[in-house]
Amino acid sequence: MAKDTGKVTHSKEYEKLKETLKSRFISSAHIMFGRDIHELPMNEIYKTVAAVAKQWISEYWIKTNKAYMDRQEKQVYYFSIEFLMGRLLKSNLINLGIDEPIREVLEDLDLNLDDVYEEEPDAGLGNGGLGRLAACFIDSLAAHRLPGHGCSIRYQYGLFEQKIIQGQQVEIPDNWLRDGFAWEYRKPDKAINVKFNGNAYMREQPDGSLKLVHENAMTVMAVPYDVPIVGYHNKTVNTLRLWNAEVNRDFSDYGMLTHEQMRQKNEYRQFVESITEYLYPDDSSNEGKRMRLIQEYFLVSAGTQSIIRHYVRSGGNIRELDNKIAIHINDTHPALCVAELMRIMIDDYDLEWDEAWKITRGVVA
């Protein structure tokens, strides 16, 4: 009778997976940080483990998007001002089915996966039940292999952190992006222009039709940062798209600007960066209410424009939009989706009001 050693014997496939994970872990650490494994602080070990997971995630992500395109599936987009995602490393490793072999690889290197989990900051993208609901929905969509994606804002700071200093409660900014966000992919080539202010009016064309003219608008560049949402053991990866308000970083003309022009540029930069600076800006004042509305319009305009642009470039007919696209608005914050979708179809695609309204009612829930 064979003696029970208490050790678990794994299959050859499992041992091969462990060797692959170990090789990728070591090579990723060398490429990203340029030093030996045992010289890495815990934050860099966390980022290395995340990078290893992303090698699987990116492969599944590409294949998922290609499958949706090939099958021409109807896409669902869940708009929410917040997504309370929590920490993603543990759930991503579990969903990929590599949590146990990763744990054993780290143990072989005298590292503890539980310590690595604790190194990950909570993403400052949500606050309470509304955000948790949104996160659960997009997680469930991926788990059920459904083509459903999230759309929100990439906040520079979360709601706030509470600390007790000299016996007093003090609220300080939640600087969750201090060391970067390991799961995001910046996509500057998919940026969208969102216009604020200016003058808008209808101009009659030679054929008697009317065409919108929007003059002197303040244009803000919305840059998407995509976060993969990994389905449970099914190789499905959907997308949470987070929009960041950014300015053109070309400073080549600064030497030719007057002091007044430089002041105006700096004011513009401050305005742009304030849009996505905080989750829930204080709206106790009129200025705060105005910023909240600007933030909400920024989200829905960037998201809606992006969806329609991708749909049309993929060969979709704008008049059949409601057959291929569904937009769910979570609470009232993204309610401007209705008005923005109408604006795009009438102003940019020359649809008549009644037809645009019928499509909008079919798209937005």
N, C-alpha and C positions, 0 to 999 in steps of 0.2 A: 504494500500500500504506500502510495506516494506521500511524502511528508508535506503538510500544509505550512508554507513559509509565511503566509499572510500577505504576500505581494500579489498585486493584480497583474495578470499577464495580458498584454494588449496584442491586437492583431498586427500583422506586418504593415497594413495600411495606416494604422494609428501611429506606429513608430515612424513611418515615412513622413506622416504629417508633422510629427514633432520635430523631425530633422529639418523639414522645410521651414517651420516656424522659427526654429533656433537660428537657422542660416539667415532668414529675413530679418530677424531681430538684431543680430549682430551687424549685418551690412547696413541696415537702416540707421543704427546708432552711429556707425562710422561716417556715413554720408551726411547725416543731419548735424552731428556735433563734433566730428573729427577727434574723438578720443575713445579710449578703451571703455568697455562696459563697466568695469569696477570703478571708473572715475566719474560716472554719471551721477548727478544729484537726482533725487526722486522725481522732480518735475520733468527732467529729460527722459527718465525711464518711462514715465507715463506717456509722453509724446511719442516715444519709440514704439511702445505697445500699440498706441492708436494708429501709428503709421503702418504697422504690420497688418492691423485689421483693415485699414483702408485699401490695402492691395487687393484683398478679396472683394471689398465693398465696391470699389471702382469698376472691377470686371463685371460684377452682377448689375451694377447701375447702368452701364452702357448697354448690356444685353436686354435689360428690362425696358429701357426707352426704345430700343430698336424693335422689340416685340410689340409694344404699344403702337408704334408707327406702322409696322407691317400689318397688324390686324385692324388698324384704323379704329381703335377703341375710343369710346366716349370718355373724355377726361373730366374728372371732378377736381375743383379747386376750392379749398376751404380757407376763406379769408377771416383772419382774426387779429385783433390788435395785440394779442399776446399768445404765446405757446410756452407753457410751463413744462419744459422737457425733462428737467432734472439732469442727472449725470448720465452720459451716454455710453461710456466705455463698457460697463458691465453688461448692459442690455445688448449692445452690439456684438460683443463676444459670444453671449449666449445665443442670440439669434443666428449668428454665423455657425454656431456649433463648434467653436474652437476654444471655449473658455477653459475646459479641463486640460487639454494639451498645452495651452499657453501657461497655465498655472504650473504644470510640471516642468516646462522649459525654464521658467523663472526660478523654480526651486533648485534646479540643477546649477543655476548661476548664483545661488544663495540670495535670491530675491523672493519677496512675498507679494502675490497678486493683490491681496487685500490692502496692503500698504499703498499699492499703485492706485487702486480704486479711490482711496481717500485723498489722493493728490488732485483729483479732477474738481475744478470749481463748478458750481451750479451755473448754468447759462442764465444770464439776467434777461430773459425774454418773456417772463410771465410773473404773475403775482399770486393768484388764487384759483378759485374753482373754474372761472372762465377759461383761463390758460391751461389748466389741467385737462378740462374737457376737450379742448382743441388738440392737445398732445395725444390724448387717448384715441381720438377719432383717427388721426393720421397714422398712428401706430397700428390700429386695428385694420385700416384699409390695406396697409402693406402686409399684415399677417394673413389677410384673406385674398391676397394677390389681386387687389382691385386698383385700377389706375386713378388713385386719389392723392392729391398733393396739397401742401400748406402754403400760405402766403402771408407774410407779416413784415415787421420792421426789425432791423438789426440795431438794437439800442446800444449806445456806447456805455451807458450805465443802467443797471437794473433799478428797481424801485428805490431801495435804500437798505443800508445795514443799520442795525440798532446796537449801540454800545452804551455801557454805563461808565461815565467818566466823572470822577469826584462826586459820586452819588446821584448824578443827573443822567436821564436818558438823552442820548445824542444821536441824531440821524446823520449818517455820512453816506456819500455816494458808493454804490456797489460797483466797484471797478473790476468787473468780471473779465474784461478783455485785456487786462494788464499784461498777461503772458500769451495772448492770442487765443484763438478758439480752434482746437485741433481738428474739428470735424467740418469746417467750412471750406468752400471752394469759391474764390472770387472770380466772377465772370464779367470783366469790363467790356468785352465785345458784345454783351447782351444788354448794355446800359440803355435806359429809357430817359427821354427828356420830359420833365413835368413842368408845366407852365403855370405861373401865378401872376396875378395882377394884370396891368395893361388895359388896353381898350379892345373890345370885341364888337363887331357889327357885321351886317350882311351887305355885300356889294353885288349889284346886278351885273350879270354877265351878258356878252353880246347876244346869246340865244334867249335871253329873258329870264334865265334861272338865277337863283341867288347863291352866293358862295360866301362862307365865313371868312372874315379878315380879323386876325388877332395881332394887334400891334403893341410894341413896347412891353412885351411880357418879360417877366423875370423867370429865366429858365434854370431849373435845378436838375442836375444829373443824378438819376437813381441807378445805382450799381447793385446788381444782385449778388448775394453770397448764398450759394446753395449748400444745404445740409442734407446728406443722405438719410433716409428713413428706412431701416432694414427690417424686412419681414422675417417671421420666425421660421427658420429651417426651410425656406422655400425659394431662396435665391432671388427674391423680389426686392428691389430697392426703389422707393419713390423719393420725392423731393420736397423739402421745406425750403422755399425761396424767401430769403430775408433781404429787404431793400435798405440800402445805406445811402444817405444824401451826401454827395461829394461835389467838390468844385474842381474845375480844370486846374491842374497843378503846373501849367505852363506859366512861368514867371519871366519869359523872355522880353516882355514889353515893359517891365517895371522901370527900367532905366529911362523910358521916354514918357512916363506918366507924371502929371502934376501932383502936388500934394493933395489936392481935392480929389483927383481921380484915384489916387492910392487909398484915400480915406473911404471912398465909395466901394472900392474893391474889398477892403477889409471888412466893411459893414456887410457886404454881400456874403463874404466867406463866413462870417459869424452867424448870419441868418441861416445859411445852408446847413452848417454843422449843428445848429440848434434843433433842426427838425428831427433828427434821429438821436439826439443826445440822451434824452431821458424817457423811460417808460412812465407814462402818465404825468406829463408836465402839470404843475399846479394851475388849476383853472378857477381859482377863487377870484381872480381879477379879469377884466375884459381882455387884457393882453394875453393872459393865460388861456382864456377861452379861444382866442384867435389862434394861438399856437396849437391847441388841441385840434382845432378844425383843419389847420394847415397839415398837421401830422396825419390826420385821417384821410385827407384828400391825396396826399403824397402816396400813401399806401395803396389806395384803390386805383389811382391813375396809373401808377407804375405797374401794378399787377394786371390790371385789365388791358392796358396797351400791350404788355408783354404777351399775354395769352392770345390776343387777336393777331398780333404780328406773327407769332409762331404758327398759328392755325392757318393763316393766309399763305405764308411762305411755304407751308407744307402742302399746298394745293387745295386748301379748303375754300368753299364758297361762303362768303359772308352771309348770304341769305339762308344758309343751312346751319348757321352757328349753333342754334339750339338743339340740333340733332347730335352734335359732337362735343359740346362744351356745357358743363354745369358749374355754376358758381354759388357756393353756400356762404352766406354772411353770418358770422357768429356774433350775436348781439347787435347793437345799433352802431358801433364804431365804423364798420365798413358799409353802412347804408348808402353812402354816396356812389357805390358800385352801380346802382340803378341809373342815376343821372349821368355818370361817366360813360357807361355803356351806350346810352342813348346819344350822348355827345359824339362819341367816336363813330357810330354808325351813320349819323346824320351829317356831321361836319366832314368826316374823313372819307366816308364811303358813299355819300350822296343818297342814302336811303330816305324814303318818305317817312314821315312821323309814324303813321299807323303801322307800317311794316316793321319799323325799328322797335316800336312798342311791343308788338306781338313777339318778336324774337327775344327782347329783353325779358318779358314775362316767362318765356320758355327756358331762359338760361339761368336767371337769378332765383335762388330760394332763400 
